[in-house]
Each structure stands twice: as C-alpha cells, then as structure tokens.
Amino acid sequence: LGLGRIRLAIGGSMGGQQALEWAVEEPDRFDQLCVLATNAFHSPWGIAFNEAQRMALESGGREQGLETARAIAMLSYRNYGIFGRSQSEGNAGKIDGYRASSYQRYQGEKLRRRFDPDSYRVLSKAMDSHHLGRGRESAEAALASIRARTLVVGIRSDILFPVEEQEFLARHIPQGSLVVIESPYGHDGFLVETETIGRHLLAFLNRRPAAARPTYLPGTESF
C-alpha cells in the first residue's frame, strides 16, 4: 500500500489479532494502537467453537453446513443474558416456532447468501493459529516489543474473548492501557457499542503520551 508510518491502527476480534501481529512485526511503524475484544493467542475455548463450526461445514453440505456453522458461532458472539432479553417468549403455552429458533435460522441464512464456505473455513483456521509467541521467545516477550501507545478494550460480558485476555495484553504491552466496557451483547459488543468505544478512543487519543509506563489497574482505565 505504500504506507510509511501508521498513526493509528484499530482492530477488533480477528482484526485485533492482525493488528497486534503487525505491531510486533514492525514496532517502529505504529504510533498508536487500539485493539478490541481480542487476544495474544487463541484459546482452547475459541478453537473448540471454531472446530464445531468446521464440523458443521463438513457434515451438512456447503450451504446447509455454512448456515449451521453460523448458528453455532452466534452462541459465542452473544450470551445467555442477551438471548433471554431479545428472544424470550411471551406465551407460556408455546411448544414450537420459538423466537430463538427462528433467530438462529435467520442468521445462518443471511450469512449463507453472502459468504463462501471455504473462506469461512480458512478464516477460522487462521484465527485458531494466532499466537504472538510463535517464532519468538514468548507471547509476553512479543507484547513487550510493541512500541505503540496502545488502548485495549474488553467487554465484560464477552464469553468468546473474556476480559482476562485483554488484561493480559494491557499488562505486557509497555504503553498499554485497558478499558472494560459494560454491554449486554457479549463479543458483538465491539460492533454494537460504537458510541461508548468512540468516547474512550477519543479520550485516549487526546491524552499526551506518558513519560513512563502507567500503573495497571485490572478492570479499569490505566493511562
């Protein structure tokens, strides 16, 4: 792309994994970094969710398999609470045709119309293989090499990329700071809570770089 210095790189989820890898690979190129709902290496929990989706692709045919894979993924993107709030039934006598059922089918059909099953499989494998420590001393050492001022954003209700993973990032990035936002939407909160995230990002950008590494306070901002 012919880019020289990058003033700010932003990435969420898999995009955050990519942004971190680039910031480790080219530490002098990035001034500032904002990564949301992401991690230093993909967890066994995340890999298991992705494998279940690939099993659906393998057993259900291309189109039906992709729909089922997406329905599985939606369970990891959201959580118990938001399904209860958005898909509850008002009729106690209902025994079929549940809102939660139709929602899952709708999400599967919507993705099937716009996405390729092979691309879905490859992207899930790429996410599984994410590990900043590969070919380096460790994930901690890789994070310690990042020179960019970094804002890490976690979502309290995220079950796919839990807050402990963002705490790990902020703890080991020399100029890392952490914001944990409250959202009922789980992992999808990084796509939904644009106003809240924008406010924290603007505050981060308006702060002068610290002369020394800030104190890390789990679950709070630490600039």
Secondary structure, DSSP 8 states (H G I E B T S, - for coil): -----EEEEEEETHHHHHHHHHHHHSTTTEEEEEEES--SB--HHHHHHHHHHHHHHHHS-HHHHHHHHHHHHHHHHS-HHHHHHHH--S-TT--S--HHHHHHHHHHHHHHTT--HHHHHHHHHHHHT-BTTTTSS-HHHHHHT--SEEEEEEETT-SSS-HHHHHHHHHHSTTEEEEEE--TTGGGHHHH-HHHHHHHHHHHHHS---SS-----TTS---
